């Protein structure tokens, strides 16, 4: 029986180095409520239900809220969030 050989193009190569990460200052710190808070988020003209998981000040200086909706996490501008 002949020995198995890999095709030269099928060999997986791992990168040896990655590009350096640009550091623009301190990362914004997100605060977190003790428990998730029920909120509504305005997306595309509709209000959808979600849970607030944290808050931070974004890169542009606007306040943002971390919202979970069916397992999807997204940072949303605070003006698009209301308590439910």
N, CA, C and O atoms as a GROMACS GRO file, in nm:
protein
  336
    1UNK      N    1   0.084  -0.116   0.000
    1UNK     CA    2   0.000   0.000   0.000
    1UNK      C    3   0.089   0.123   0.000
    1UNK      O    4   0.193   0.126   0.066
    2UNK      N    5   0.047   0.224  -0.075
    2UNK     CA    6   0.128   0.344  -0.084
    2UNK      C    7   0.103   0.435   0.036
    2UNK      O    8  -0.006   0.436   0.092
    3UNK      N    9   0.205   0.510   0.073
    3UNK     CA   10   0.191   0.604   0.186
    3UNK      C   11   0.107   0.725   0.146
    3UNK      O   12   0.106   0.767   0.030
    4UNK      N   13   0.038   0.778   0.243
    4UNK     CA   14  -0.045   0.896   0.216
    4UNK      C   15   0.042   1.021   0.212
    4UNK      O   16   0.129   1.039   0.298
    5UNK      N   17   0.020   1.103   0.116
    5UNK     CA   18   0.094   1.228   0.106
    5UNK      C   19  -0.005   1.342   0.091
    5UNK      O   20  -0.109   1.329   0.026
    6UNK      N   21   0.030   1.455   0.152
    6UNK     CA   22  -0.054   1.574   0.140
    6UNK      C   23  -0.016   1.650   0.014
    6UNK      O   24   0.101   1.658  -0.023
    7UNK      N   25  -0.114   1.705  -0.048
    7UNK     CA   26  -0.090   1.790  -0.164
    7UNK      C   27  -0.023   1.918  -0.113
    7UNK      O   28  -0.066   1.970  -0.010
    8UNK      N   29   0.080   1.970  -0.180
    8UNK     CA   30   0.153   2.087  -0.130
    8UNK      C   31   0.064   2.208  -0.104
    8UNK      O   32   0.095   2.286  -0.014
    9UNK      N   33  -0.043   2.225  -0.179
    9UNK     CA   34  -0.130   2.342  -0.156
    9UNK      C   35  -0.227   2.318  -0.041
    9UNK      O   36  -0.294   2.412   0.003
   10UNK      N   37  -0.236   2.196   0.006
   10UNK     CA   38  -0.330   2.166   0.114
   10UNK      C   39  -0.267   2.183   0.251
   10UNK      O   40  -0.334   2.163   0.353
   11UNK      N   41  -0.140   2.218   0.255
   11UNK     CA   42  -0.074   2.233   0.384
   11UNK      C   43  -0.120   2.364   0.447
   11UNK      O   44  -0.114   2.470   0.384
   12UNK      N   45  -0.165   2.356   0.570
   12UNK     CA   46  -0.213   2.474   0.641
   12UNK      C   47  -0.095   2.543   0.708
   12UNK      O   48  -0.021   2.482   0.786
   13UNK      N   49  -0.078   2.668   0.678
   13UNK     CA   50   0.030   2.746   0.738
   13UNK      C   51  -0.027   2.842   0.840
   13UNK      O   52  -0.129   2.906   0.815
   14UNK      N   53   0.037   2.853   0.953
   14UNK     CA   54  -0.005   2.944   1.058
   14UNK      C   55   0.075   3.073   1.046
   14UNK      O   56   0.195   3.070   1.020
   15UNK      N   57   0.009   3.187   1.065
   15UNK     CA   58   0.083   3.313   1.057
   15UNK      C   59   0.187   3.322   1.168
   15UNK      O   60   0.163   3.278   1.280
   16UNK      N   61   0.300   3.380   1.135
   16UNK     CA   62   0.407   3.388   1.235
   16UNK      C   63   0.396   3.512   1.320
   16UNK      O   64   0.442   3.514   1.434
   17UNK      N   65   0.334   3.617   1.267
   17UNK     CA   66   0.319   3.739   1.345
   17UNK      C   67   0.195   3.813   1.297
   17UNK      O   68   0.154   3.800   1.182
   18UNK      N   69   0.137   3.889   1.385
   18UNK     CA   70   0.021   3.968   1.346
   18UNK      C   71   0.059   4.115   1.348
   18UNK      O   72   0.161   4.155   1.405
   19UNK      N   73  -0.024   4.194   1.285
   19UNK     CA   74   0.003   4.338   1.278
   19UNK      C   75  -0.009   4.397   1.418
   19UNK      O   76  -0.092   4.352   1.497
   20UNK      N   77   0.072   4.497   1.450
   20UNK     CA   78   0.063   4.559   1.582
   20UNK      C   79  -0.070   4.630   1.600
   20UNK      O   80  -0.126   4.685   1.504
   21UNK      N   81  -0.120   4.630   1.721
   21UNK     CA   82  -0.247   4.692   1.752
   21UNK      C   83  -0.224   4.840   1.782
   21UNK      O   84  -0.138   4.874   1.863
   22UNK      N   85  -0.300   4.926   1.717
   22UNK     CA   86  -0.289   5.069   1.742
   22UNK      C   87  -0.354   5.099   1.876
   22UNK      O   88  -0.467   5.059   1.900
   23UNK      N   89  -0.284   5.169   1.963
   23UNK     CA   90  -0.338   5.208   2.092
   23UNK      C   91  -0.365   5.357   2.090
   23UNK      O   92  -0.274   5.438   2.072
   24UNK      N   93  -0.490   5.393   2.109
   24UNK     CA   94  -0.527   5.533   2.102
   24UNK      C   95  -0.560   5.589   2.240
   24UNK      O   96  -0.621   5.696   2.248
   25UNK      N   97  -0.523   5.523   2.345
   25UNK     CA   98  -0.554   5.571   2.479
   25UNK      C   99  -0.625   5.463   2.558
   25UNK      O  100  -0.628   5.346   2.518
   26UNK      N  101  -0.681   5.504   2.668
   26UNK     CA  102  -0.748   5.410   2.757
   26UNK      C  103  -0.877   5.360   2.694
   26UNK      O  104  -0.948   5.435   2.627
   27UNK      N  105  -0.906   5.233   2.716
   27UNK     CA  106  -1.031   5.176   2.669
   27UNK      C  107  -1.145   5.228   2.754
   27UNK      O  108  -1.129   5.248   2.874
   28UNK      N  109  -1.262   5.253   2.693
   28UNK     CA  110  -1.375   5.297   2.772
   28UNK      C  111  -1.419   5.186   2.866
   28UNK      O  112  -1.424   5.069   2.826
   29UNK      N  113  -1.451   5.221   2.986
   29UNK     CA  114  -1.492   5.123   3.086
   29UNK      C  115  -1.643   5.115   3.087
   29UNK      O  116  -1.711   5.217   3.096
   30UNK      N  117  -1.695   4.995   3.078
   30UNK     CA  118  -1.839   4.974   3.080
   30UNK      C  119  -1.884   4.942   3.221
   30UNK      O  120  -1.827   4.856   3.288
   31UNK      N  121  -1.987   5.012   3.266
   31UNK     CA  122  -2.046   4.980   3.396
   31UNK      C  123  -2.155   4.877   3.373
   31UNK      O  124  -2.209   4.867   3.263
   32UNK      N  125  -2.186   4.802   3.474
   32UNK     CA  126  -2.283   4.695   3.459
   32UNK      C  127  -2.384   4.700   3.573
   32UNK      O  128  -2.344   4.710   3.689
   33UNK      N  129  -2.514   4.694   3.543
   33UNK     CA  130  -2.613   4.686   3.650
   33UNK      C  131  -2.602   4.551   3.721
   33UNK      O  132  -2.552   4.454   3.665
   34UNK      N  133  -2.650   4.547   3.844
   34UNK     CA  134  -2.644   4.422   3.922
   34UNK      C  135  -2.717   4.310   3.849
   34UNK      O  136  -2.673   4.195   3.850
   35UNK      N  137  -2.828   4.343   3.787
   35UNK     CA  138  -2.905   4.246   3.708
   35UNK      C  139  -2.941   4.309   3.575
   35UNK      O  140  -2.948   4.431   3.565
   36UNK      N  141  -2.963   4.229   3.473
   36UNK     CA  142  -3.007   4.287   3.346
   36UNK      C  143  -3.138   4.365   3.365
   36UNK      O  144  -3.228   4.320   3.436
   37UNK      N  145  -3.147   4.480   3.302
   37UNK     CA  146  -3.264   4.566   3.312
   37UNK      C  147  -3.342   4.559   3.182
   37UNK      O  148  -3.285   4.572   3.074
   38UNK      N  149  -3.474   4.536   3.192
   38UNK     CA  150  -3.558   4.530   3.073
   38UNK      C  151  -3.567   4.669   3.011
   38UNK      O  152  -3.599   4.766   3.080
   39UNK      N  153  -3.539   4.679   2.882
   39UNK     CA  154  -3.545   4.806   2.810
   39UNK      C  155  -3.609   4.783   2.673
   39UNK      O  156  -3.631   4.670   2.631
   40UNK      N  157  -3.638   4.892   2.607
   40UNK     CA  158  -3.681   4.888   2.468
   40UNK      C  159  -3.582   4.970   2.387
   40UNK      O  160  -3.536   5.075   2.433
   41UNK      N  161  -3.551   4.923   2.266
   41UNK     CA  162  -3.452   4.988   2.181
   41UNK      C  163  -3.519   5.026   2.050
   41UNK      O  164  -3.589   4.946   1.988
   42UNK      N  165  -3.497   5.151   2.009
   42UNK     CA  166  -3.554   5.198   1.882
   42UNK      C  167  -3.458   5.164   1.768
   42UNK      O  168  -3.347   5.217   1.760
   43UNK      N  169  -3.503   5.075   1.679
   43UNK     CA  170  -3.423   5.034   1.564
   43UNK      C  171  -3.513   5.040   1.441
   43UNK      O  172  -3.616   4.973   1.434
   44UNK      N  173  -3.472   5.118   1.345
   44UNK     CA  174  -3.547   5.128   1.220
   44UNK      C  175  -3.689   5.177   1.239
   44UNK      O  176  -3.779   5.135   1.165
   45UNK      N  177  -3.712   5.266   1.336
   45UNK     CA  178  -3.846   5.321   1.358
   45UNK      C  179  -3.936   5.235   1.444
   45UNK      O  180  -4.051   5.272   1.469
   46UNK      N  181  -3.886   5.121   1.491
   46UNK     CA  182  -3.965   5.031   1.576
   46UNK      C  183  -3.897   5.016   1.711
   46UNK      O  184  -3.775   5.026   1.720
   47UNK      N  185  -3.975   4.992   1.815
   47UNK     CA  186  -3.920   4.965   1.948
   47UNK      C  187  -3.920   4.815   1.970
   47UNK      O  188  -4.025   4.751   1.959
   48UNK      N  189  -3.804   4.757   2.000
   48UNK     CA  190  -3.794   4.614   2.027
   48UNK      C  191  -3.749   4.594   2.171
   48UNK      O  192  -3.680   4.679   2.227
   49UNK      N  193  -3.786   4.481   2.229
   49UNK     CA  194  -3.752   4.451   2.367
   49UNK      C  195  -3.610   4.397   2.377
   49UNK      O  196  -3.563   4.327   2.288
   50UNK      N  197  -3.544   4.430   2.485
   50UNK     CA  198  -3.409   4.380   2.510
   50UNK      C  199  -3.374   4.394   2.657
   50UNK      O  200  -3.459   4.428   2.739
   51UNK      N  201  -3.250   4.366   2.689
   51UNK     CA  202  -3.201   4.378   2.826
   51UNK      C  203  -3.075   4.462   2.827
   51UNK      O  204  -2.983   4.439   2.748
   52UNK      N  205  -3.071   4.561   2.917
   52UNK     CA  206  -2.951   4.642   2.933
   52UNK      C  207  -2.851   4.564   3.018
   52UNK      O  208  -2.883   4.517   3.127
   53UNK      N  209  -2.730   4.551   2.966
   53UNK     CA  210  -2.625   4.478   3.037
   53UNK      C  211  -2.511   4.567   3.084
   53UNK      O  212  -2.434   4.526   3.171
   54UNK      N  213  -2.499   4.686   3.028
   54UNK     CA  214  -2.390   4.774   3.068
   54UNK      C  215  -2.400   4.909   2.999
   54UNK      O  216  -2.480   4.929   2.908
   55UNK      N  217  -2.315   5.003   3.045
   55UNK     CA  218  -2.309   5.137   2.987
   55UNK      C  219  -2.164   5.178   2.972
   55UNK      O  220  -2.078   5.131   3.046
   56UNK      N  221  -2.137   5.266   2.875
   56UNK     CA  222  -2.004   5.319   2.855
   56UNK      C  223  -2.014   5.452   2.781
   56UNK      O  224  -2.118   5.486   2.725
   57UNK      N  225  -1.905   5.524   2.782
   57UNK     CA  226  -1.894   5.642   2.698
   57UNK      C  227  -1.816   5.599   2.575
   57UNK      O  228  -1.703   5.551   2.586
   58UNK      N  229  -1.875   5.617   2.460
   58UNK     CA  230  -1.814   5.572   2.335
   58UNK      C  231  -1.697   5.657   2.294
   58UNK      O  232  -1.665   5.757   2.358
   59UNK      N  233  -1.632   5.617   2.187
   59UNK     CA  234  -1.514   5.684   2.134
   59UNK      C  235  -1.546   5.828   2.098
   59UNK      O  236  -1.463   5.917   2.116
   60UNK      N  237  -1.666   5.853   2.047
   60UNK     CA  238  -1.705   5.988   2.006
   60UNK      C  239  -1.754   6.072   2.123
   60UNK      O  240  -1.787   6.189   2.105
   61UNK      N  241  -1.759   6.015   2.241
   61UNK     CA  242  -1.803   6.088   2.360
   61UNK      C  243  -1.950   6.071   2.393
   61UNK      O  244  -1.996   6.122   2.495
   62UNK      N  245  -2.025   5.999   2.309
   62UNK     CA  246  -2.166   5.978   2.337
   62UNK      C  247  -2.183   5.859   2.431
   62UNK      O  248  -2.103   5.765   2.429
   63UNK      N  249  -2.287   5.864   2.513
   63UNK     CA  250  -2.315   5.753   2.605
   63UNK      C  251  -2.381   5.639   2.529
   63UNK      O  252  -2.469   5.662   2.447
   64UNK      N  253  -2.336   5.516   2.556
   64UNK     CA  254  -2.387   5.398   2.488
   64UNK      C  255  -2.433   5.295   2.589
   64UNK      O  256  -2.385   5.291   2.702
   65UNK      N  257  -2.527   5.212   2.547
   65UNK     CA  258  -2.584   5.107   2.631
   65UNK      C  259  -2.561   4.973   2.562
   65UNK      O  260  -2.588   4.960   2.443
   66UNK      N  261  -2.510   4.874   2.637
   66UNK     CA  262  -2.494   4.739   2.584
   66UNK      C  263  -2.627   4.667   2.601
   66UNK      O  264  -2.675   4.648   2.713
   67UNK      N  265  -2.687   4.627   2.488
   67UNK     CA  266  -2.819   4.565   2.490
   67UNK      C  267  -2.810   4.424   2.435
   67UNK      O  268  -2.741   4.398   2.336
   68UNK      N  269  -2.882   4.333   2.500
   68UNK     CA  270  -2.894   4.196   2.454
   68UNK      C  271  -3.035   4.176   2.401
   68UNK      O  272  -3.132   4.213   2.466
   69UNK      N  273  -3.046   4.118   2.282
   69UNK     CA  274  -3.176   4.086   2.223
   69UNK      C  275  -3.166   3.946   2.164
   69UNK      O  276  -3.100   3.927   2.062
   70UNK      N  277  -3.229   3.850   2.227
   70UNK     CA  278  -3.224   3.710   2.185
   70UNK      C  279  -3.080   3.662   2.166
   70UNK      O  280  -3.049   3.593   2.069
   71UNK      N  281  -2.992   3.698   2.260
   71UNK     CA  282  -2.854   3.652   2.256
   71UNK      C  283  -2.761   3.736   2.172
   71UNK      O  284  -2.640   3.711   2.172
   72UNK      N  285  -2.812   3.834   2.100
   72UNK     CA  286  -2.727   3.923   2.020
   72UNK      C  287  -2.691   4.044   2.105
   72UNK      O  288  -2.779   4.106   2.164
   73UNK      N  289  -2.564   4.077   2.111
   73UNK     CA  290  -2.517   4.192   2.189
   73UNK      C  291  -2.480   4.305   2.095
   73UNK      O  292  -2.415   4.285   1.993
   74UNK      N  293  -2.523   4.426   2.132
   74UNK     CA  294  -2.492   4.542   2.050
   74UNK      C  295  -2.485   4.666   2.138
   74UNK      O  296  -2.562   4.681   2.233
   75UNK      N  297  -2.389   4.755   2.106
   75UNK     CA  298  -2.381   4.884   2.173
   75UNK      C  299  -2.472   4.979   2.098
   75UNK      O  300  -2.460   4.994   1.977
   76UNK      N  301  -2.564   5.046   2.171
   76UNK     CA  302  -2.662   5.135   2.112
   76UNK      C  303  -2.651   5.271   2.179
   76UNK      O  304  -2.625   5.280   2.299
   77UNK      N  305  -2.670   5.378   2.100
   77UNK     CA  306  -2.670   5.513   2.156
   77UNK      C  307  -2.778   5.522   2.263
   77UNK      O  308  -2.890   5.473   2.244
   78UNK      N  309  -2.746   5.585   2.375
   78UNK     CA  310  -2.838   5.592   2.489
   78UNK      C  311  -2.971   5.658   2.452
   78UNK      O  312  -3.074   5.626   2.512
   79UNK      N  313  -2.970   5.748   2.356
   79UNK     CA  314  -3.092   5.817   2.316
   79UNK      C  315  -3.191   5.724   2.246
   79UNK      O  316  -3.308   5.758   2.230
   80UNK      N  317  -3.145   5.606   2.203
   80UNK     CA  318  -3.233   5.509   2.136
   80UNK      C  319  -3.284   5.403   2.231
   80UNK      O  320  -3.343   5.304   2.188
   81UNK      N  321  -3.263   5.423   2.362
   81UNK     CA  322  -3.302   5.324   2.461
   81UNK      C  323  -3.398   5.387   2.562
   81UNK      O  324  -3.377   5.499   2.607
   82UNK      N  325  -3.506   5.312   2.596
   82UNK     CA  326  -3.597   5.358   2.701
   82UNK      C  327  -3.630   5.240   2.792
   82UNK      O  328  -3.626   5.125   2.749
   83UNK      N  329  -3.662   5.271   2.916
   83UNK     CA  330  -3.704   5.167   3.010
   83UNK      C  331  -3.837   5.109   2.969
   83UNK      O  332  -3.918   5.176   2.905
   84UNK      N  333  -3.861   4.984   3.006
   84UNK     CA  334  -3.990   4.926   2.967
   84UNK      C  335  -4.075   4.897   3.086
   84UNK      O  336  -4.187   4.848   3.072
   0.00000   0.00000   0.00000
